[in-house]
Amino acid sequence: MRLNASCRVWLSSSVLLGCADAGSGSAGAADVTLLELPEGPSADALPSAREGDQTRPDVPPTDVPPNDLDAPAPLTLRVVTFNTGTAIELAHDGPPDDGFSSAQAELIDEWFGNGLSWTPFVEATAAWFLLVDPDIVAFQEIFWPGECPTIPEDARLGTVCENWKPGDPSVAERLVGPDYAIACHPGKPDKCLAVHHRVGTLVGCPSGLCLDSLEGYPITGCGSGVRVARGVLQPADGGAPITLISFHGSSGFSEGDLVCRTQQVARVFDDFGDGAPGLVGGRNIVLGDLNTDPGRLADSDPSAAAWWEQANGPDARLRFISDVGVDAPATYAGFLNIDHVLSDAFGGGCTAAGHAEEVPAVMGAVFFDHLPQVCELSETRRLQW
């Protein structure tokens, strides 16, 4: 598995020791973190999409003729969707002793929107991203440090706001590093897409952090900002553009919540807000936190039913890459599967972090109420200009 060229991950059987310059023989003191992680594999144990999809033997073969030497190879991508938020209801005072208690959780809830902001956990999550090395990431509930000046100084202790100053990297930038372009939803800097430069260019955001640069339209009565946003990836191999739809459905099960979430699904398939579906062409990837479980809640939640209808059967416009159904492994609260990746041009499979040996848990500490989905995508149909 590839790692960032500028860093080397140092592992023992259960402790991630840190990150050092690749040319040095030991980790530099300024860069070392000491993080208790569950037993996991070495970096080379993670499946690589570049070696072909090994998770779903039934993935349809690509339409590119094997003997056509002029045809580019089918595109493969490693994709992650990760809601990095927390919840005060979690067992923050239980084991392990990770230095983060229910008192800190209450401050994160009150001042940080429950987003990832506790500095040791930001560092641990950055180490996990270095290991997994995704091509595309969809973030939800990632703290935006532009809010730091509004937070009382005593509530900043231990967080990214403690020493923050204007111009410092955002949490998203700290997690994935400088090799990604990061584009965020209009009016929602906690929801962003990150795309590695090696796979292409994110139109309108060639590098760095680009606030409000994804396309999207608010839905009246469903809160501020945009929860369904669209970006366009121009692949480095010169192939047709790939439409990326970053989705974070409204939470809750009141009548208003169900209506809003159903309208958000309609943004993908019917009217994006500009009179046409959010899906464009035949190369689409939809990823994010649906805030509903299409396999378990379709009988009680019309938004779950809408996802199920649009992604199953002979007339399906997308198909789930992530597991879906009553037996699908849970990614939220231990009993619901609400974090998903869908596509019309890619097949493959996803693994929730910590659910399999080859995709380790992010960290041993208690913080996240979602598990990230790590997905290996392989193109099953290639469009040519």
C-alpha positions in Angstrom: 0.0 0.0 0.0 1.3 3.4 -0.9 2.2 6.0 1.8 3.0 9.7 1.5 6.5 10.0 0.2 7.5 12.5 2.9 6.6 10.3 5.8 7.1 6.9 7.2 4.7 5.2 9.6 6.3 3.4 12.5 4.3 0.5 13.9 4.6 -2.0 16.7 2.0 -4.7 17.2 -0.4 -2.3 18.9 1.1 1.2 19.1 1.5 3.7 16.3 4.6 5.6 17.3 4.5 8.5 14.9 5.7 9.9 11.7 9.2 10.9 10.6 11.0 12.1 7.5 11.5 9.1 5.2 15.2 9.7 5.0 15.7 9.6 8.8 16.2 6.6 10.9 13.9 7.6 13.7 10.8 9.6 14.3 11.5 13.3 15.0 10.5 14.5 18.4 8.4 17.3 17.0 6.4 14.9 14.9 5.9 12.0 17.3 2.6 11.0 18.6 2.0 8.0 21.0 -1.4 6.5 20.3 -2.9 3.3 21.7 -4.6 1.5 18.7 -6.3 -1.9 18.6 -4.4 -4.8 17.1 -4.2 -4.2 13.4 -2.3 -5.0 10.2 0.7 -3.4 8.7 0.2 -0.9 6.0 0.9 -3.5 3.3 -2.1 -5.6 4.6 -4.7 -3.1 3.4 -6.2 -4.0 0.1 -5.2 -1.8 -2.8 -7.7 -0.9 -5.5 -4.7 -0.6 -7.8 -4.3 -4.4 -7.6 -7.9 -4.9 -8.6 -11.0 -5.4 -6.5 -10.6 -8.2 -4.1 -13.7 -7.7 -2.0 -16.5 -8.4 -4.4 -15.9 -11.3 -6.8 -19.2 -10.5 -8.6 -18.1 -7.0 -9.7 -19.0 -6.9 -13.5 -16.0 -6.8 -15.8 -15.0 -3.5 -17.4 -16.2 -2.8 -20.9 -12.8 -1.8 -22.0 -11.5 -4.5 -24.5 -8.5 -6.2 -22.9 -6.6 -6.2 -26.2 -7.2 -2.5 -27.0 -3.8 -1.1 -26.3 -5.0 2.5 -26.9 -7.7 2.3 -24.3 -6.8 3.6 -20.8 -6.9 1.1 -18.0 -10.1 1.1 -16.0 -9.9 3.7 -13.2 -9.6 2.5 -9.6 -10.2 4.6 -6.6 -10.0 4.3 -2.8 -12.9 6.3 -1.4 -13.7 7.2 2.3 -16.8 8.7 3.8 -16.3 9.8 7.4 -18.6 11.6 9.8 -16.0 12.8 12.4 -18.5 13.9 15.0 -19.0 12.7 18.5 -21.9 12.6 21.0 -22.1 13.3 24.7 -24.0 9.9 25.2 -20.9 7.9 24.4 -18.9 6.2 27.2 -16.3 9.0 27.4 -15.5 8.2 31.1 -15.0 4.5 30.5 -11.9 2.7 29.3 -9.4 3.3 27.8 -8.0 6.2 29.7 -7.6 8.5 26.7 -7.6 11.8 28.4 -11.0 12.8 27.1 -13.9 12.7 29.6 -17.6 13.5 29.5 -16.6 17.0 30.7 -14.6 17.6 27.6 -17.4 16.0 25.5 -19.9 18.5 26.9 -17.6 21.4 25.9 -17.2 19.9 22.4 -21.0 19.6 22.2 -21.6 23.2 23.4 -18.9 25.1 21.5 -17.6 22.8 18.7 -20.7 21.4 17.2 -19.6 17.9 18.2 -17.0 18.1 15.4 -13.5 16.6 15.5 -11.5 19.2 17.3 -9.7 17.5 20.2 -6.0 17.8 19.2 -4.8 14.3 20.2 -7.7 12.8 18.3 -7.0 15.0 15.3 -3.4 13.7 15.3 -4.5 10.1 15.7 -7.0 10.5 12.8 -4.3 12.1 10.6 -2.1 9.0 11.2 -5.0 6.8 10.2 -5.5 8.7 7.0 -1.8 8.5 6.2 -2.1 4.7 6.5 -5.3 4.4 4.5 -4.2 6.9 1.8 -7.5 7.5 0.1 -8.1 9.1 -3.3 -11.4 10.8 -2.4 -12.8 11.7 1.1 -16.2 13.0 2.1 -16.2 14.7 5.5 -19.2 15.4 7.6 -19.2 17.2 11.0 -15.6 18.2 10.8 -14.8 21.3 13.0 -14.1 24.5 11.1 -11.5 26.5 13.1 -12.7 29.8 11.7 -15.1 29.5 14.7 -12.2 29.6 17.2 -12.4 33.3 18.0 -16.0 32.9 19.1 -15.1 30.2 21.7 -14.2 31.1 25.3 -10.5 30.6 26.0 -11.1 28.1 28.8 -13.1 25.9 26.4 -10.3 25.9 23.9 -7.8 23.9 26.1 -6.8 20.7 24.5 -8.5 21.6 21.2 -7.2 22.9 17.8 -8.4 26.3 19.0 -5.9 26.5 21.9 -3.1 27.8 19.8 -5.0 28.6 16.6 -4.3 31.7 14.6 -5.6 32.9 11.2 -3.9 31.2 8.4 -3.3 27.9 10.2 -4.5 24.7 8.4 -8.0 23.7 9.0 -8.8 20.3 10.6 -9.6 18.8 7.2 -6.2 20.0 5.9 -4.5 18.6 9.0 -6.1 15.2 8.5 -5.2 14.6 4.8 -2.2 16.9 4.2 -1.1 19.2 1.4 -1.6 16.7 -1.5 -5.4 17.1 -1.5 -7.7 19.8 -2.8 -10.5 20.3 -0.3 -13.8 21.8 -1.4 -16.7 22.5 1.0 -20.4 22.8 0.8 -21.9 26.3 0.4 -22.5 27.7 3.9 -21.3 24.5 5.6 -17.6 24.4 6.2 -18.0 21.2 8.3 -18.9 19.3 5.1 -16.2 18.9 2.5 -14.8 16.8 -0.3 -11.1 16.1 -0.4 -9.5 14.8 -3.7 -5.8 13.7 -4.0 -3.9 15.4 -6.8 -2.7 12.1 -8.2 -6.2 11.2 -9.4 -7.0 14.5 -11.0 -8.3 18.0 -10.5 -11.3 19.1 -8.6 -12.9 21.7 -10.9 -13.0 25.1 -9.2 -10.6 24.0 -6.5 -7.2 23.0 -7.9 -5.5 22.9 -4.5 -5.7 23.9 -0.9 -8.9 24.6 1.0 -11.8 26.1 -1.0 -14.8 27.2 1.2 -18.2 27.4 -0.5 -16.8 26.0 -3.7 -19.0 23.0 -4.3 -22.2 23.6 -6.1 -25.5 23.3 -4.3 -28.8 25.0 -3.3 -30.4 25.3 0.1 -33.8 23.8 0.7 -36.3 26.1 2.3 -37.3 25.0 5.8 -34.4 22.5 6.1 -31.8 24.6 7.9 -29.1 26.9 6.7 -26.5 26.1 4.1 -26.4 23.2 1.7 -26.5 19.5 2.7 -26.3 18.1 -0.9 -23.4 19.5 -2.8 -21.7 18.6 -6.1 -18.2 18.7 -7.4 -16.6 17.6 -10.7 -13.4 15.6 -10.8 -11.4 15.9 -14.0 -9.3 12.6 -13.9 -5.6 12.8 -14.4 -5.8 10.0 -17.1 -7.8 12.3 -19.4 -11.0 10.4 -19.1 -14.5 11.8 -18.9 -15.3 13.9 -15.8 -16.6 12.2 -12.7 -19.5 13.9 -10.8 -19.0 13.7 -7.0 -22.1 14.3 -4.8 -21.4 14.9 -1.2 -24.4 14.1 0.9 -25.3 14.7 4.6 -28.9 14.2 5.2 -30.8 16.0 7.9 -31.0 14.0 11.2 -34.0 13.1 13.2 -37.3 11.4 12.7 -39.9 14.1 13.2 -42.3 14.7 10.3 -40.2 17.7 9.3 -37.0 15.7 9.4 -38.4 13.0 7.2 -39.7 15.6 4.7 -36.4 17.4 4.5 -34.4 14.2 4.1 -36.7 13.0 1.3 -36.3 16.4 -0.5 -32.5 16.0 -0.1 -32.6 12.6 -1.8 -34.7 14.2 -4.6 -31.8 16.6 -5.2 -29.7 13.7 -6.3 -32.2 12.0 -8.6 -34.8 14.6 -9.7 -34.0 18.2 -9.3 -30.7 19.4 -7.9 -32.1 22.9 -7.4 -31.4 24.0 -11.0 -34.1 22.1 -12.7 -32.1 19.0 -13.5 -31.0 15.9 -11.5 -27.8 16.1 -9.5 -26.5 13.1 -11.3 -24.7 14.2 -14.5 -23.7 11.9 -17.3 -22.7 8.3 -16.6 -19.8 8.7 -14.2 -21.3 9.5 -10.8 -20.2 8.8 -7.2 -22.5 9.7 -4.3 -21.0 9.4 -0.8 -21.8 10.6 2.7 -23.9 10.2 5.7 -27.5 9.6 4.6 -28.8 9.8 8.2 -31.1 6.9 7.4 -30.7 3.2 6.9 -32.1 2.2 3.5 -32.0 -1.5 4.3 -33.6 -1.3 7.8 -35.9 1.8 7.7 -37.5 1.8 4.3 -40.9 0.9 5.8 -40.9 3.8 8.2 -38.8 6.5 6.6 -39.7 7.8 3.0 -36.1 9.0 2.5 -34.8 5.4 3.2 -37.4 4.1 0.8 -36.3 6.6 -1.9 -32.7 5.5 -1.6 -33.7 1.8 -1.8 -36.0 2.3 -4.8 -33.4 4.3 -6.7 -30.5 1.9 -6.1 -32.1 -1.5 -6.5 -33.9 -3.4 -9.3 -33.6 -3.3 -13.1 -34.3 0.5 -13.4 -31.8 1.5 -10.7 -29.9 4.6 -11.5 -27.2 3.9 -9.0 -26.1 0.9 -7.0 -24.7 0.7 -3.5 -21.0 0.0 -3.2 -21.3 -0.1 0.6 -23.3 -3.0 2.2 -27.0 -2.4 2.6 -29.7 -4.5 4.0 -31.0 -5.8 7.4 -27.8 -7.7 7.9 -25.4 -5.0 6.8 -22.7 -4.2 9.5 -23.6 -1.1 11.5 -21.6 2.1 11.0 -23.6 4.3 13.5 -24.5 3.8 17.1 -23.9 0.0 16.8 -27.1 -0.8 15.1 -27.7 1.4 11.9 -25.9 1.5 8.6 -26.2 5.1 7.4 -22.8 5.9 5.9 -22.8 4.9 2.2 -21.1 5.1 -1.2 -23.1 4.6 -4.4 -22.2 4.8 -8.1 -23.4 4.1 -11.6 -20.0 3.5 -13.2 -18.0 1.8 -10.4 -18.3 -1.5 -8.6 -16.4 -2.7 -5.6 -16.9 -3.0 -1.9 -16.6 -1.1 1.4 -15.4 -2.0 4.9 -16.2 0.0 8.0 -13.0 0.8 9.9 -12.4 -1.8 12.6 -14.8 -4.3 11.1 -12.1 -6.3 9.3 -8.4 -6.9 9.9 -7.4 -5.2 6.7 -9.0 -1.9 7.7 -8.0 -0.9 11.2 -10.0 1.2 13.6 -9.2 4.9 13.6 -8.0 4.8 17.2 -8.7 3.1 20.5 -10.1 6.2 22.1 -13.9 6.8 22.5 -14.9 9.7 20.4 -16.6 9.0 17.0 -20.2 7.9 16.9 -19.7 6.8 13.2 -17.3 4.4 11.7 -15.7 5.6 8.4 -16.4 3.5 5.3 -13.3 2.6 3.3 -14.2 1.6 -0.2 -12.3 0.1 -3.1 -13.9 1.1 -6.4 -13.1 -0.3 -9.8 -14.7 1.1 -13.0 -17.2 -1.3 -14.6 -18.1 1.0 -17.5 -15.8 3.5 -19.1 -17.1 6.6 -20.9 -14.9 8.0 -23.7 -15.0 11.5 -25.1 
